Structures are given as C-alpha cells and as structure tokens.
Amino acid sequence: MTERRRGSHLCSSLVTSSPHDEPAPRRIPRHQVVRRLLATYDDPRYLEVGVSAGRTFHQLAASTMVAVDPEFRFDHVAAAREHPHATYHPVTSDEYFGTVIGRDDKFEVVYLDGLHTFEQTLRDLLNALEHLTPDGVVVIDDVRPPSYHASLPDLSQVARLREAAGDPTKAWMGDVYRLVWFIDTFCQQLTWRTVANNHGQAVVWRQPRPSVTERSAREVAELPFERVVLDQQVLRLARFRDIVADFRAWRGLPPES
C-alpha cells in the first residue's frame, strides 16, 4: 500500500549530522536519557513500567517514584525501605493501570520497558497518557531492533533463531517498533523522536503535528522488520542532545547551559 500524507508536509526541525562531518556521538545509556528528562522539571513524578532488576530505576531520583513489574528481580520490600520516595508494585501493568493507580495520579516522566510486544506496549502507552501531565514525556524502550530475530515478539522463537544463526548477542526488542508507526498514523496529537545514539528509545510528548501518514490498522499491526531498515525516516532519528533541545523549546524552557 502506498503511504500518503494528509495535510501539510511535516518538516523535522532536527537534522542528524553525517558521520563524516564530526565524530560519532557518545552512546547514551537508558538511565541517562530518563535522568536528563527528569532534570527538566522542578519536582518530577516518575513512573517506570518493566523495572526488572532495577538497573535504570535505581539510578534515578525524583520526588515520587513508582515501579511496576510482576516479577521484580530484587527484594522490592527491602528496596522500599532504602528508597523512601519510591513505591513498588509487583503486578502487571494492566493490573496497575486498572486497579492500583489513583484516578488523579499524574507523572511528568513515564518510562515504558515492559513486555516486548506491540500490543502490550500500545496498551501501556494509552494507559500512561491518561496519567501524564500536559507537559509530560514518555520514553518507550526498544523501538529499533538490530536484527530480524531481535524483532520477533515470541522470545522462544528468538532463542531458536539465535542459536541456529550462531548469534552470540542476547538482544530482544520484540515488535515494539510497530508502536512508532502507530503513533505516526493514529496519534496526531503526539510528537516523537528516536534516540540515534543509543539502542533505540522513542521520546514522545504532546505536540500536535500538521499531518499524519495514511495506513490501515492492519498494515501497522503486520509491519515487517525490513521497514525499520528501509523506512528509518519514520523513526525520526536524532541525537539525544537535539531531542532534549527540541523538547525544552516546546515547553518554553531556555536552552541547556
């Protein structure tokens, strides 16, 4: 199906420099992406879905910190005593958004790193948006899989293909990448950029766009991995420093010193 643009042409204000123009940017880890976004607020509230071993969560600081994971890979009871500003919910994200979170609970920064499937991450995003402040931001992890087998939602199939191919890497991102195409197609009130200088995190905030790309819901749900490689303009890749600058400008904040 040929994609068509509705409305005026959308021009990105960010241009990723050619690697021949200057040295490659330093690869920025997950927690530093979230930390710098938290730093744009005076008193941020933070929600993380998919905490696992806490390698990102426990390197951050915020006035309110909420961790959600059905199987924490650490003693979350002891962690709650050590981190008095944090609360830990050993439940699925569906249960958290459905029965645990308060109606009026709001967050400035939300990090989604849960089950690596398009359907679950879409549900997490839609639920998170209901509790995001108007000037808040959502970080979606793992939207740029490095290989075909890393893009499959079935982890057991990934393991079999990895073994057959002799691939020693353990990367698994599932089909979360489809969520970027979903936002591009169906969420005109959202703007996003994908971090070019890390493994692939989408930074999403509420900024209306003058156009969307016309696709069917089925086309998005069945989007093959090769589109990640061939249609990288949809990811809107940019260096993280430029993403932060763009986000700060939208919020009316001065440039970073």
Buried (B, 14 or more C-beta within 10 A) or exposed (E): EEEEEEEEEBEBEBEBEEEEEEEEBEEBBBBBBBBBBBBBBEEBBBBBBBBBEBEBBBEBBBEBBBBBBBEBEBEBEEBEEEBEEBBBBBBBBBBBBEEBBEEEEBBBBBBBBBBBBBBBBBBBBEBBBEBBBEBBBBBBBBBBBBBBBBBBBEEEEBBEBBEEEEBEEEBBBBBBBBBBBBBBBBBBEBBBBBBBBBBBBBBBBBEEBEBBBEBEEEBBBEBEBEBBEEBEEBBBBBBBBBBBBBBBEBBEBEEEE
